[in-house]
Amino acid sequence: MTPDNPGHTAVDEPFDVAIIGYGPVGATLANLLEREGRRVLVLEQFPQSYPLPRATHIDGEAMRVLQSAGIGEDLEPLLGVYARMRFEDAQGRMLIDWPRPITPGIHGWRDSNRFHQPDLEHALQARIARSSLVTVRRGLRLTGLDQNELGVTLVARDERGEPWSAQARYVVGCDGANSTVRALIGAELTVLAPSQQWLVADFILNPGAPELPEGTVQYCDPARPFTYIEGAGRRRRWEVMLLPGDDPATFARPDQVYPLLQRWVSPDHVVLERAVVYVFRSAIASRWRNGRVMIAGDAAHQTPPFLGQGLCAGLRDVINLAWKIDLALTGTADPDLLDSYQQELAPHVTQYIAEANRIGGFIAETDPDKARERDAMLLSSPHVMTPIRPRLGGGLRGQNANPLAGTLAAQPRLRADRRLDDLVGLHFAVLVTARLAARFTPAMHDRLRAAGAVVLEGDGDEYLATIGAEAVIIRPDHYIFGTAGTFAEAEALIAALPVVTVTRHDG
Ligand SMILES: Cc1cc2nc3c(=O)[nH]c(=O)nc-3n(C[C@H](O)[C@H](O)[C@H](O)COP(=O)(O)OP(=O)(O)OC[C@H]3O[C@@H](n4cnc5c(N)ncnc54)[C@H](O)[C@@H]3O)c2cc1C
């Protein structure tokens, strides 16, 4: 990584973390770190945020990340119920049903929600605008990085091509699918499945528009696959697969779009907000970190949107990184803690990408014979889908054989009806029965302190009973670090925390 000539240094004191890219993933990371009191620099090449719709679905786990980032309540009134996804054949017969609960699930949020991505970006940026800890510099394009054992020098260019430079102890590239940081750390993109071209057309319904389906409908018609999506409020989207012979250069023109969608809408019913042909990619970066520089979000992985998981995966990345970087900055992290980032999440997101392609395979079948076979198979017995919930890969989980380690923890309501994550922030939570907590030794307390853990004694017994444990350690990213049924297991679990203990007591 060779920097350009830095010219002049605009900011002398190193930031704790520099984030490249002020999309939703970078803005979430900025909020998470800011809440821990970290000084953050955000560099963004464009003067304004992307104003048009992209993600329309957000899951309960991702909402919980946004709660940790401090904007859950701001976003809540803007969320819509995501009732179901249905798959229909060309005759309109239901092939697969995927109903979603409309009440909050284990995360304390509905498992699936409709939303408008610019609303989310606005809420994240509004919170940052109120903070003196985060410096946002727009109109600067990162061009180079140079690191040593103490930190990283960033080099950027402003809109006039003038160089600008700053220092940070860590850098995270949240700079999207065409990531500069990914190239600078020498990562390659590995293609996981063939890409597809789809038209994405977003509309706003006029008053008096005809009734449209609820949720999402996948029209598995081999003559032309379509997806219909009920967006937030009056927003509706259609996605249309391009077939051989379609011209991507003209396919998104309004005079082409309306005839394609005439089964559902006419120009009298809707306002076309935008139409664009996207390439749906399935790819993952070969490395997510080089020393003090990491990548997250679309910079690290890309998925077709059939499961509505691209952004959700990016939010998972940054909460995983935020607590690890925070411990590293505190000086109490195990030296290899940051290695666990890619080890845990690359296999995890790969499963989501595979599932998106499995679903996409049903939808995108254009061979009439194969489509007939698919329909016969799916119509022969009712098919109901459920979400996958992969376990984290390798990394920290390897430290104990507990079957729940690396799986998602629930967010129970604790004292005074407060939600767990609001009580602990970006810290380990230790829920432990009073009888077991009474036996914790000073050495155990030392390690918990080094990890910044919040011990909630006798306050989560109901949740502990549901998982059959006397104690559970929940990581700051809401995954279970491990559970214990006995004192010896609790001692081993606390000893396995990924921190170095600073002070030691006898016994
Ligand atoms: C049609 C469509 C539907 C989708 N539906 C869903 C869905 O329902 N649910 C879901 O979870 N996800 C969905 N996604 C995915 C989701 O939109 C993306 O995963 C998300 O926007 C990625 O966020 P990001 O912050 O990683 O990247 P981006 O939003 O791309 O932000 C990256 C930022 O980095 C900046 N940048 C780039 N290079 C530099 C540089 N060198 N210097 C400075 N700044 C730089 C860019 O200007 C940009 O602002 C969908 C995507 C599409 C296209």
The ligand as a Gaussian input file, in Angstrom:
#p B3LYP/6-31G(d) Opt

LIG

0 1
 C      -32.059000      -3.414000      -5.891000
 C      -31.453000      -3.686000      -4.541000
 C      -32.244000      -4.224000      -3.549000
 C      -31.701000      -4.487000      -2.313000
 N      -32.508000      -5.001000      -1.325000
 C      -31.998000      -5.250000      -0.104000
 C      -32.856000      -5.656000       0.962000
 O      -34.074000      -5.745000       0.819000
 N      -32.287000      -5.900000       2.183000
 C      -30.946000      -5.773000       2.396000
 O      -30.482000      -6.043000       3.524000
 N      -30.115000      -5.340000       1.396000
 C      -30.604000      -5.064000       0.184000
 N      -29.803000      -4.560000      -0.802000
 C      -28.355000      -4.365000      -0.532000
 C      -28.034000      -3.020000       0.136000
 O      -28.624000      -1.953000      -0.537000
 C      -26.513000      -2.876000       0.167000
 O      -25.980000      -4.060000       0.744000
 C      -26.060000      -1.677000       0.984000
 O      -26.417000      -0.463000       0.381000
 C      -24.520000      -1.686000       1.115000
 O      -24.142000      -0.658000       1.956000
 P      -22.603000      -0.238000       2.057000
 O      -22.598000       0.874000       3.061000
 O      -21.764000      -1.441000       2.259000
 O      -22.232000       0.306000       0.608000
 P      -22.784000       1.577000      -0.192000
 O      -24.198000       1.870000       0.181000
 O      -22.497000       1.309000      -1.619000
 O      -21.890000       2.779000       0.325000
 C      -20.516000       2.880000       0.005000
 C      -20.096000       4.339000       0.090000
 O      -18.685000       4.423000      -0.069000
 C      -18.385000       5.555000      -0.872000
 N      -17.059000       5.338000      -1.480000
 C      -16.718000       4.390000      -2.380000
 N      -15.408000       4.481000      -2.691000
 C      -14.911000       5.521000      -1.971000
 C      -13.618000       6.113000      -1.859000
 N      -12.552000       5.626000      -2.543000
 N      -13.446000       7.183000      -1.045000
 C      -14.501000       7.698000      -0.351000
 N      -15.759000       7.161000      -0.424000
 C      -15.955000       6.084000      -1.213000
 C      -19.527000       5.570000      -1.872000
 O      -19.667000       6.847000      -2.464000
 C      -20.712000       5.187000      -1.001000
 O      -21.348000       6.309000      -0.423000
 C      -30.326000      -4.258000      -2.058000
 C      -29.531000      -3.699000      -3.060000
 C      -30.090000      -3.404000      -4.288000
 C      -29.228000      -2.769000      -5.330000

